[in-house]
Amino acid sequence: MIRQRAAWTALVATAMLVRAGCVAAQAASRGTVEIGYGESRLSAGYGPWRDVYARAQLASGADVWRVEATHRRAFGDSGLFVGTGVTHVIDQSWYGSLGVGTSAGGFFFPRVYAGAALARKWLARRQLVTTSALSYYGQKDAHRDLLWTGSAIYYFAHPAIVETGVIVGRSSPGGVVSQTPFVSAILGRPRQRTFTARLAAGREAYQRIGADRALVAFSSQALSVGWREVIAADAGIAVQLDQYRNPAYRRTGLTAGVFLGTALLDRVPRDTTQKP
């Protein structure tokens, strides 16, 4: 019953996001919407991991509003995560963002998420951006995770963006501390074609991989590469390949989606909802 309810909720949420995003995309594009499907294969006898997602963004004055919904089936369970947030331009040098989220079903999703970030632009062209972000995850068991992300983004004159940073986390009870450095890059022109890559390697504090099994204070490595192609006046496709490894399993996944609206593609997304 819980799985059926979560699936119906995911379907309704996705339909609402698609409808809202299409309207936003048509309004000369003050917004974007993306829907897609992903599937991963896991080692160590774990079954496949499947995702259906929908995301939408809408620009309104100095604000960019975003909403997302993801239905996931993994580790023998399924659930729906829904989140929303806003990024606000404070002035020419500063901007900040807030986000919240919750989930139904799926022990791997947090019961509650809340995050905030503040960014500062530097140098003559404001081509250097430093960001400090704080994220809180209330899990569906007794654990609570607090993560701080510090990063620096540099915009090169040639269409290229490079970001480097570190995610520092503390999981309780237990007071387990983790640290995961990462680096990512975006190449190309957002309104035409872009290629992305992200590499993270370090230690994570806590991850549930079963109803009664969890990993604590473990090493992990994650690599993702992506391609986005604008194939029409205001629409395109997105493909991403992911590789993740920890002491318990390896995961290799492929995600494909379509998007409408290109007005916001040249803004670097700041997603603080995802753990390493």
N, C-alpha and C positions, 0 to 999 in steps of 0.2 A: 504493500500500500504506500509506504514512504517513497519507494523508488518511482512508482507510477505518479504520485503527486509531484515529485521533483521534476520528472520528465515533462508533465503537463505545464508546470510553472515555467520551465525553461522554454517550452514552445511559445507560450504566451508572451514571455519577456522578450524573446527574440523577435517575434512578430511586431511588438510595440517598438522595439529599437529600430527595426528595419523601416517601419512606417515613419517614425519620427526623423530618422536619418535621411530618408529619401526626400522628405519635405525640406529638410535643412539643405541638402545638396542641391535641390532645384532652385533655392533662393540665391542664385548667382554665387552661389556657393560660399555661404558663410559657414558651412559645416561639411562634415564627412561622415560616412557610415561604412562599416566593414563587417562582413559576415564570413565565416569559414568553418572548416573542419580539420581536425588533426588526429593522427593516430601514431602511437608509439609501440615499439616492441621492447620487452624487458627480458633480461636474463634471469637466472636462478629460479626458473619455474613460475614466475609471475605472469599473469595474463596480460593481454594488450591494454593499453591506456588510450581512451578515446575522449576527444573534446569537441564540442560544438560551441561556437562563440559568436557574439555580436557586440560591436562597439560603435559608439557615435560621439561626435564632437560638434559643438555649435558655438560660433563666435558671436559675442554680444558686447559691443563697445570694447572696454578694456579687459573683458573676461572671456575665457574659453571654458565652456562647460563640457563635461564628459560623463558618459554612462556606459557600463559594460555588463554583460551577463555571460557566464560560462557554465555549461553543463558538462560534468566530467564523470566518466566511469573508470575507476582504477582500484587496484588492490581488492577486488571483490565487492566494492561498494560504489555508490553513485550519489551525486549531489549537485546543487546549483549554487554558484556564487554570484551575487549582484553587488555592484559598487557604483559610486558616483563621486564627482569631485569638480573642482573649479581651479583654474589658474588665473591669477589677477596680475595685470601689469601695473605696478605701483608708480614708476616713472621711467625715464629713459635708461636707468641703470639697474633698477630693482624689479623683481617679480616674485610672486609666491604662489603656493598651491595648497589646497586642503583636499582630503579625500576620506570617505568612509565606505564601509562595506559589511555585508553579512552573508550568511549561507543557510541553506536547508539541506539536510542530509550530508553525506560525504564526510567521514571522519578526518580526511586530509585537508578540508577547507577550514579556515578559522571561523569560530562562531561570530566574532566581531573583529573588524579591522578599522584603524584610524591612523591617518598619516598627515604630516605637514612638511613643507619644504620652503626654503628661502634661497633665492639665487641673486647673484650680483654680477653685472657685466663690467669688464675692465678694458683698458688700453684704448688707443685712438679710435679704432673701428668698433670698439666694444666686442672684439672677436674672441675674448676670453671670458668664460662664464664659470664661476665657482658656485657650487650648490651644497647646502647642508640640509639633510632630510631626516626626519624621525618617524618611525613606523611602530605601531603597537598591534600585536596579534593575540587575541584571546582564543585559545584553542578549545576544542570540544572536550578536553579532559582538564586536569588541574594546571596544565602548563600555560605560561604567559611569556611571550617573546617581545623584547624591545630591541629594535634595530636602528642604528645610526648609519647613514650613508653620507660620505663626503666625496665630492668629485670635482673635476675640472674639465671643461669642454673648450676646445679651441677650434675656431672656424678659419680654415685656410682660404686664401684668395681663390685658389683653384677649388672647384666644388668638392670639398672634402672636410669632414668633421671627425675629430678624434676626442674621445673621452677616456679618462682614467680616474680610478677612485678606489675606495675600500668600503666594505660593509662590516660594521662591528656590531655583534649581537650579544644579548644576555638573555638566557632562558632560565625561568624559575618555575617550580622549586629546584634547588640544586645549585643555582648561581653559576651555570655553565656559560663561559664566554667564548665567542667565536670571532674569527676575522677572515674575511674573504676579499682579497684584492681583485680588481677586474679592469679590463681595457676593452673599448669598443670603437668602431669606426664606421662612418657612412661615406660612400663615394658615389658621385653622380649628381644629377639634377632632379630634385624631387618631383617636378612637374613633367618629367620625362621618364627617367630610369634611375634607380638607386640600388646599390649593393651594400649590405650591412654585415658586420661580423662582430661577435662578442665572445671574449674568453674570460672565465672566472675560475680561480683555483685557490683553495684555502681550507678552512675548517668551518663546519656548521655546528650549531649547538644542539638542535633537536629536530627530528622528523619522524612522524608516525607512518609506518608502512603496513600496519595491520590494526585490527580492533584491539589487540592486546600486545602489540610489538612496536617498539620505537628505537631509533638510532639516537645516540647521545654523544656529543663531542667527537665528531668523525670528520675525516677529510673527504673532499669532493672536488670534482672538476666538471666544468660545463662549457660547451662550445656551441655556438649557434651562428649560422650564416643565412642570409636572407636576400631576396630579390623582389623589388617592386617595379611594376611596369605600367605606365599610363598608356592604354591602348585605344582610348577614345577621347573625345573632348573633355569629359569630366568623369572618367571611370577607368579602372584598371584592375590588375591582379597582383596578389602577394603570395609568395612561397617562402617557407622557412624550414631549414633542416636543423635539428637539435641533437646533440650528443651529451649525455650526462652520465657520470660514474661516481659511485660511492662504494664502501666496502661490502654492501649487501647486494647490489645489482647494478647493471648497466642499462641505460635507456637510450634508444635511438628513435627519433620521431620526425615526421614530416607533416607540415601544416600548409594548407592552401586556402586562400580566400579571395573575395572580390570586394572592391570598394567603389563608392560613388562620392564625388566631390573631391576636388584637389586644392581648394583654397588654403587648407591648413597643413598641407604636406610639407611645406618648407619650414615648419616650426619643429624643433627637436622635441619629441615627446618626452615628458618627464613622468615616468610611471614608477611610483614608489610602493605599489601594492604587491609587488612580487618579491619573494625571498630568492636567495641565490639559486 
